[in-house]
């Protein structure tokens, strides 16, 4: 029935049959993601079961740290240091001051030629401590990297056990005792637990610590218990010397010798045997070695000792480090494919573990892209696709929870900080996966280009020096104002002139549609007291109260009743400018104001007699004052309380905007920059002001849930991803806003393409490119807008799984965050030509959408219907509206013709048909006006009572004209044939 995608979008109905290509890709991504999770979760579940069984039997954990006293074997610690002058001291001191006999512990620091700063730092340390230093000669075969340095150092040591510690690490005092005990109990190699301790340095560092907590407190012990391969870390790993020698020989035999005769000649000249336990071409030598030792059948032990590491404090550093990791793991996979393990089981484990770090981010990102494309194409997913996606989503939720558990076990932060950060790590894990996906792509590109170089990570000693206490509340953002006052306000006035022109143009052109008629003829026309407490409308009373007074002032013409929204729309433009300026800078605010002025999304809601323009204005203004609460002034507190109270009294979704503010305040490192006592005070004041509406709303919600009253929400669609796609398309300006039928296939495709442009701008709002490389944008400002963008959309959509409450236009306030972040993304693009090019694309697309919007036809032309009936009807005729709410008859006020109503077909009764029969007996002509009508009982009954002279469809309105009275049948016969009601 529905062929055009834009019509399907309005009706919320997919128009395409299942697409085999999309189905196959979705199932492929989903199955791989599911298998990856089964592989990871199976050891976790099994380890949990075995741990419970051991506890019941009273046995010990064989995979824990052995308790036996293994004596004091000689342990050689290799510490490779390149460009680590700032941190090498902490690693050297922690190793040499560990709880282990000095005559059994030998430290060798491995340096590179030309690194004078690190050489000087190590030389200073040698004046205080006794350890060896080796500089890897330039002639030693291979490219300079860590595995090359370790191989060189290995041949210059002779201890029973060889360990590796990174130059920025701080090892636990007990680690070497635990190694000795593990070796004595029969372990061939061992790994200590790692912890990225500088979580206070930012969101990336927090997620990094949660990731390490998940991996090293949950996954690695479980893998060890069920004898999975252990991908070793690059630090705090220890090996029996004989194990490494055997691994070197086995790798050479299995994969061949990469060295030529010239390299071997150098080795002979320098008295070296060429032993290479670590693959010198692999930039994740630790990962490869762990898998290889498992393949060779060696026994692993996991240590309790915790080594504290430092995660990169910048996005650039994180991306370089993660790219190296991803690159090395892809290299490992390709290398093992070329030189496969001997058995099928070994191959399955080695291949899967090599691919596993990439599967999660790649599959999640792939599914997101497929989901977006599918929804834009109005693709209806099959049952199989639904099952696969549901299972994948379940695994994603479980993994997010395990990340939070991992963080909780790793951190020693105070309870409130720990709780807040655990929730934040869970909520934002998908964004972290998205960054990993970027690192994956970067690694694949570099590997394809033959780039196997080592990407060095800078360290600053943050795990020792970082202050993990409460972050500083900085007050208002510095550097907000970049333009002279006359330029700022002059530009804003020009934007407002454009905005007013676009909103006032042909303002009275379309007929008022049903919701507008309800605003004008029902709520807005009530006495003030009745207007405040009407029980069957879920919307709060503020807009209707303002409209009531506005109509008293300017009248009830189309232009008059809609002009209130025009004013609110112009105020939204100003409020968005203020918000963008407060959070970022004045240029961002102006760009956001331009987008609001030109966006069909904001234009439309500024041209209808509904509360959405007021709603978006109060959202932007409330959030502006929320950001200003950092001022710690009475003005900001008063402004916030008043505007937010007005917001709550405008639309029920105002509660979700308020919830978004509370979510951000709770998860923010600085409580949104607001003192907790101050936040508690403004919250209490707001609660007092909104208590009357909160009580009434609670009454209505209870009525809806238990069927005892309240508003009718049966018309709200079931939740689906299609609704989110519709919402996103509306944010970019797709001009198909009900009741206008403005979209064509071409316009739909343009909006879909533009959506990807906006997605790129949103990404640029989060990650900024400048002369220093990639950095994260101010997390406080971006975090606030992210909360406003996602909470009012995703939370009600989630609630809709139980009780449908989500309609895309209800999420209009999230459009404020959408344009502010998009504007910031434009500002963050470093190339001026690209920046202006994207702005031109956005504005030209908006111009095209606006042109289509103004030429659209309304599917509810009630004024045309009324005019045509008045021209044909006489004083002895009657007009019957089905259904009738008492407000669509607004256009018939003052007409000579009589009007009445009957219910929907599904609710019509025998008494309703008898009423129609009596009307037919007394009237020459009956006009039946159906809204989304069908040939139900009313039509069939009037067909039997009269002869239908004409039928006209005007959008979703059908006008039947009946004359030539006949004898009406018994209503029961009509109702029984439809199954509506029995007589």
Buried (B, 14 or more C-beta within 10 A) or exposed (E): EBEBBBBBBBEBBBBBEBBEEBBEBBBBBBBBBBBBBEBBBEBBEEBEEBBEEBEEEEEEBEBBBBEEEBEBBBBBBBBBBBBBBBBBBBBBBBBBEBEBEEEBBBBBBBBBEEBEEBBEBBEEBEEEBEBBBBBBEEEBBBEBBBBBBBBBBBBEBEBBBBBBBBBBBBBBEBBBBBBBBBBBBEBBBBBBBBBBBBBBBBBBBBBBBBBBBBBBBBBBBBBBBBEBBBBBBBBBBBBBBEBBBBBBEBBBEBEEEEBEEEBBEBBEEEEBEBBBBBBBBBBBBBBBBBBBBBBBEBBBBBBEBBBBBBBBBBBBBBBBBBBBBBBBBBBBBEBBEEEEBEEEEBBEBBBBBBBBBBBBBBBBBBBBEBBBBBBBBBBBBBEEBEEBBEBBEEBBEEBBBBBBBBBBBBBEBEEEBBBBBBBBBBBBBEEBBBBBBBBBBBBBEBBEEEEBEBBBBBBBBBBBEBEBEEBEBEEEBEEBEEBEEEEBEEBBEEBBEBBBEBBBEEBBEBBBBBBBBBBBBBBBBBEEEEBBEBEEBBBBBBBBBBBBEBBEEEEBEBBBBBBBBBBBBBBBBBBBBBBBBBBBBBBBBBBBBBBBBBBBBBBBBBBBBBBBBBBBBBBBBBBBBBBBBBBBEEEBBEBBBBBBBBBBBBBBBBBBBBBBBBBBBBBBBBBBBBBEEBBEBBBEBBEEBBEEBEEBBEEBBEBBEEEEEBBEEEEBBEBBBBBBBBBBBBBBBBBBBBBBBBBBEEBBEBBBEBBBBBBBBBBBBBBBBEEEEBBBBBBBBBBBBBBBBBBBBBBBBEBBEEEBBBBBBBBBBBBBBBBBBBBBBBBBBEEEEEBEEBBEEBBEBBBBBBEBBBEBEBBBBBBBBBBBBBEBBEEEBBBBBBBBBEBBBBBBEEBEBBBBBBEBBEEBBBEBBBBBBEBBEEBBBBBBBBBBBEEBBBBBBBBBBBEBEEEEEBBBBBBBBBBEBEEBBBBEEBBBEBEBBEE
